Every structure is written in C-alpha cells, then in structure tokens.
Amino acid sequence: MRKLIALVMMAVAILAAGPVRAADLPYYPPVIDVPDVNTGVAGAFYLRGSAAANLWWAKSFDWLQLGDPCGCIPPGGGSVSTTDKGYGYSLGAGFGYETGTGLRADVTLDYLNTQGVTLPSGSKVSLRGGLALANAYYDFNFSGLSSSAGGFGAYVGAGLGAAYLHSEVNGSSVFSGDGVHAAGALMAGVTYDMGAMVADVGYRGVYLPSIGNTNSYETYTIKDNWIHEVRGTLRYRFN
C-alpha cells in the first residue's frame, strides 16, 4: 500500500513539473521567407542609332603620276602636307549585347560625309562612304549597382573594322576614286539609363591609316587620317 501511494505521488510531481520546464524553453519565431534582392544584373540585346558632327584631319596627300592615254600628264609625283581640316557629319545604326556586368559589345554601320581638307594649292578634298566596326565597351555606373541598374554612367570603348570610301579633289575626275580601307576607333562618353532606353553623348576618334584610289594613271594616298566626332546615341533594350 505504501509503495502504491509513493508511485502516485511521484506521477503527480512529474506532471506538475512539465509546464514549468516548458515555460523555461526559449521562444523561436516562425521562419520568414526573404525575397531575392534584384541588383539589376541582367543581360540584354539592344538596337542603337547615332548622329554626329565630325572634324577630319589628315597628315599628307601623296600622288604618283603614271601618265595618261593622251600623254598630257608627264610621269612623276609628289607629296604635300595638308593646310586645313575638313568637317562634316555621320549617321549610324547598330546591334549589340550588354552583359549587365559592365561589358558590352556591338556592331555598327555609319555613313560618313566630310569635306574641306585643304592642300597648299588651295584644292579641297572631300570624303564620303560607309564605315563598319565591331566594338567593345566597358560601362561605369554611378549608382553603385550594375551597369544596367539605371541613372548616370560613363563608358570607354574601342573598335576595329573597315571603310568603303569615295574621295576626290575639287570634284576632279583624275584625283578621285573608291577603295576599301582598314579602320579603328576609340570611344568615351557619358550615359543616362532610363530603363528600356539609354542615352549617351560621347567622343569617337576614327583612325584611317590611308585613303586612296585605284586609278591606273593617277594614284594618290591621303595618309594618317583622324575623324574626330561628337556623337549623340540612343540605345533600345530588348528585355
């Protein structure tokens, strides 16, 4: 009988102590799902359009006279330095891809038209044609997020390609001609990202080592050409 009473008292004591221990346990709040933070890092294809004013500088004009069918131009040639710069404009379009990490690449096709490079004789040279370039850039974003996160930014870039150009001196049928020429470019500018659209204003320097013709009796080369441009560009993203 005493053993039974002792067992009953022990069971009562255990039941009474259970709530006290439960009250001493720490409280853990339910787990809250935190959404992923969108840092703006995303790739996107884009179309671009540009317009520019340009200034054309050339080092020298070299020519070689090989004679002509009537024999009125004696063989010979010469080289003169240019005395004044030319000016004009360009219009362009392109297609590219930005990685969202700062790197960006595109291909561009521009129509160039510039004139006024002057020779010591007073003759002026004009230039017009197409320029195709493959370009790579790095974008700097001033918002502290990725390059595609919006706001103000800047960029630097470089390009390589070729130009198909027609050049002539004072409309001459002798000193004129067409040709395909190697080309390179350096770019820098500032941007404003509006989301689907990006606007930029920048500088592009196009370098053409030589421009010339392929006439059989009167060939010439315009050496070390720089076409300096101030360009306005709009890019449209496909997100």
C-alpha positions as CSV (number, residue, x, y, z in Angstrom):
1,M,0.0,0.0,0.0
2,R,2.8,2.4,0.9
3,K,4.5,1.6,-2.5
4,L,1.3,2.4,-4.4
5,I,1.0,5.8,-2.6
6,A,4.6,6.6,-3.3
7,L,4.2,5.8,-7.1
8,V,1.0,8.0,-7.2
9,M,2.8,10.9,-5.5
10,M,5.8,10.6,-8.0
11,A,3.5,10.7,-11.0
12,V,1.7,13.9,-9.7
13,A,5.1,15.6,-9.1
14,I,6.3,14.8,-12.7
15,L,3.0,16.1,-14.2
16,A,3.3,19.3,-12.2
17,A,6.9,19.9,-13.2
18,G,6.2,19.6,-17.0
19,P,4.6,23.1,-17.6
20,V,7.4,24.7,-15.5
21,R,10.1,23.2,-17.8
22,A,8.2,24.2,-20.9
23,A,8.0,27.8,-19.7
24,D,11.8,27.9,-19.4
25,L,12.4,26.9,-23.0
26,P,13.4,29.8,-25.5
27,Y,10.9,31.1,-28.0
28,Y,11.7,30.7,-31.7
29,P,9.7,32.9,-34.1
30,P,8.4,31.3,-37.3
31,V,10.8,31.4,-40.3
32,I,10.1,34.3,-42.7
33,D,10.9,33.9,-46.4
34,V,13.1,36.9,-47.6
35,P,12.7,37.6,-51.4
36,D,15.9,37.7,-53.5
37,V,17.3,41.2,-54.0
38,N,17.3,42.4,-57.6
39,T,20.7,44.0,-58.2
40,G,20.0,44.8,-61.8
41,V,22.5,42.4,-63.2
42,A,20.9,41.1,-66.4
43,G,22.0,40.7,-70.0
44,A,20.1,42.4,-72.8
45,F,20.2,42.8,-76.6
46,Y,19.8,46.3,-77.9
47,L,19.5,48.4,-81.1
48,R,21.2,51.7,-81.4
49,G,21.1,54.8,-83.6
50,S,23.7,57.7,-83.7
51,A,24.2,61.1,-85.2
52,A,27.5,63.0,-85.1
53,A,29.3,66.1,-86.2
54,N,32.9,65.5,-87.3
55,L,36.3,67.1,-87.9
56,W,38.7,65.5,-90.4
57,W,42.4,65.9,-90.0
58,A,44.9,64.3,-92.5
59,K,48.7,64.5,-92.4
60,S,49.7,64.5,-96.1
61,F,48.5,64.0,-99.7
62,D,50.9,61.8,-101.8
63,W,50.3,61.2,-105.5
64,L,52.0,59.3,-108.3
65,Q,51.5,60.2,-112.0
66,L,52.0,57.3,-114.3
67,G,50.9,59.0,-117.5
68,D,47.6,59.1,-119.2
69,P,46.2,57.9,-122.5
70,C,46.7,61.3,-124.2
71,G,50.2,61.8,-122.9
72,C,49.3,65.2,-121.4
73,I,50.4,64.4,-117.9
74,P,54.1,63.7,-117.5
75,P,55.2,60.9,-115.2
76,G,56.1,61.9,-111.7
77,G,54.5,62.6,-108.4
78,G,54.9,64.4,-105.1
79,S,53.8,64.8,-101.5
80,V,52.3,67.8,-99.7
81,S,51.1,68.4,-96.2
82,T,47.5,69.5,-95.7
83,T,46.9,73.1,-94.6
84,D,43.4,72.9,-93.2
85,K,40.9,70.5,-91.6
86,G,37.7,69.2,-93.0
87,Y,34.3,69.0,-91.4
88,G,31.0,67.1,-91.8
89,Y,28.7,64.6,-90.2
90,S,27.9,60.9,-89.8
91,L,24.7,58.9,-89.3
92,G,24.8,55.3,-87.9
93,A,22.9,52.3,-86.6
94,G,23.9,49.1,-84.8
95,F,23.0,46.0,-82.9
96,G,24.6,44.8,-79.7
97,Y,24.5,42.9,-76.4
98,E,25.3,44.1,-72.8
99,T,26.1,41.5,-70.1
100,G,24.9,43.6,-67.1
101,T,28.4,43.3,-65.6
102,G,29.9,46.3,-67.3
103,L,31.0,44.6,-70.5
104,R,29.1,45.4,-73.7
105,A,29.7,44.8,-77.5
106,D,28.1,45.8,-80.7
107,V,28.5,46.1,-84.5
108,T,27.9,49.5,-86.1
109,L,27.4,50.8,-89.7
110,D,27.9,54.5,-90.3
111,Y,27.6,56.8,-93.3
112,L,30.4,59.4,-93.3
113,N,30.4,62.7,-95.2
114,T,33.2,65.2,-94.6
115,Q,35.0,67.8,-96.8
116,G,37.3,70.7,-96.7
117,V,40.8,69.2,-96.1
118,T,42.9,71.7,-97.9
119,L,46.1,71.3,-99.9
120,P,48.8,74.0,-100.4
121,S,47.4,74.8,-103.9
122,G,44.0,75.6,-102.3
123,S,42.4,72.5,-103.6
124,K,40.0,70.8,-101.2
125,V,39.4,67.1,-100.6
126,S,36.0,65.6,-99.9
127,L,35.2,62.1,-98.5
128,R,32.0,60.1,-98.3
129,G,31.1,56.4,-97.7
130,G,30.4,53.7,-95.3
131,L,32.2,52.6,-92.1
132,A,31.6,49.2,-90.5
133,L,33.1,48.5,-87.0
134,A,33.0,45.7,-84.3
135,N,33.2,47.4,-80.9
136,A,33.7,46.5,-77.3
137,Y,33.0,48.8,-74.3
138,Y,33.1,48.9,-70.5
139,D,30.3,50.8,-68.7
140,F,30.8,52.5,-65.4
141,N,27.7,53.1,-63.3
142,F,27.5,55.9,-60.8
143,S,24.5,54.5,-58.9
144,G,26.6,51.8,-57.1
145,L,24.7,48.9,-58.7
146,S,25.3,47.1,-62.0
147,S,25.8,48.8,-65.4
148,S,22.1,48.2,-66.3
149,A,20.6,49.5,-63.0
150,G,19.8,53.0,-64.2
151,G,20.9,56.5,-63.6
152,F,24.1,58.3,-64.8
153,G,27.2,56.5,-66.0
154,A,30.1,56.6,-68.4
155,Y,31.9,54.3,-70.8
156,V,35.1,53.7,-72.7
157,G,35.5,51.5,-75.8
158,A,37.4,50.6,-78.9
159,G,36.5,49.2,-82.4
160,L,38.1,47.6,-85.4
161,G,36.7,47.3,-89.0
162,A,36.8,48.7,-92.5
163,A,35.6,51.6,-94.6
164,Y,34.4,51.8,-98.2
165,L,35.0,55.4,-99.2
166,H,34.9,57.7,-102.2
167,S,37.3,60.6,-102.2
168,E,38.0,63.4,-104.7
169,V,39.9,66.7,-105.1
170,N,37.6,69.6,-106.1
171,G,35.4,67.2,-108.0
172,S,38.3,66.1,-110.2
173,S,37.8,63.1,-112.4
174,V,41.6,62.4,-112.2
175,F,42.2,62.8,-108.4
176,S,39.2,60.7,-107.4
177,G,38.3,57.1,-106.7
178,D,36.9,54.5,-104.4
179,G,38.6,52.0,-102.1
180,V,38.2,49.7,-99.0
181,H,40.4,50.8,-96.1
182,A,41.3,49.5,-92.7
183,A,39.8,51.5,-89.8
184,G,40.0,51.7,-86.0
185,A,38.2,53.7,-83.4
186,L,38.4,54.9,-79.7
187,M,35.3,55.9,-77.8
188,A,34.4,57.6,-74.5
189,G,31.3,59.2,-73.2
190,V,28.6,59.7,-70.5
191,T,25.3,57.9,-70.4
192,Y,21.8,58.2,-68.7
193,D,20.0,54.9,-68.3
194,M,16.2,55.2,-68.4
195,G,15.4,51.5,-68.2
196,A,14.4,50.4,-71.7
197,M,16.3,53.4,-73.3
198,V,19.9,54.6,-72.7
199,A,21.0,58.0,-74.0
200,D,24.7,58.9,-74.4
201,V,26.8,61.8,-75.6
202,G,30.4,60.9,-76.4
203,Y,33.5,61.2,-78.4
204,R,34.7,58.8,-81.2
205,G,38.0,59.1,-82.9
206,V,38.1,57.1,-86.2
207,Y,41.6,56.3,-87.5
208,L,42.2,55.5,-91.2
209,P,45.9,54.8,-91.9
210,S,45.4,55.7,-95.6
211,I,42.7,56.6,-98.0
212,G,43.3,56.4,-101.8
213,N,42.2,55.4,-105.2
214,T,43.0,52.7,-107.8
215,N,43.1,54.8,-111.0
216,S,45.5,53.3,-113.5
217,Y,47.2,56.5,-114.4
218,E,46.9,58.8,-111.4
219,T,47.1,57.2,-107.9
220,Y,47.1,59.1,-104.6
221,T,47.1,58.3,-100.9
222,I,45.8,60.5,-98.1
223,K,47.8,59.5,-95.0
224,D,47.2,59.3,-91.3
225,N,43.6,60.4,-91.2
226,W,41.7,61.1,-87.9
227,I,38.0,61.8,-88.0
228,H,37.0,63.3,-84.6
229,E,33.3,63.0,-83.8
230,V,30.9,64.3,-81.1
231,R,28.1,61.8,-81.1
232,G,24.6,61.5,-79.7
233,T,23.3,57.9,-79.4
234,L,20.1,56.2,-78.2
235,R,20.0,52.5,-77.3
236,Y,16.8,50.5,-77.0
237,R,17.0,47.3,-74.9
238,F,15.0,44.1,-75.6
239,N,14.4,42.8,-72.0
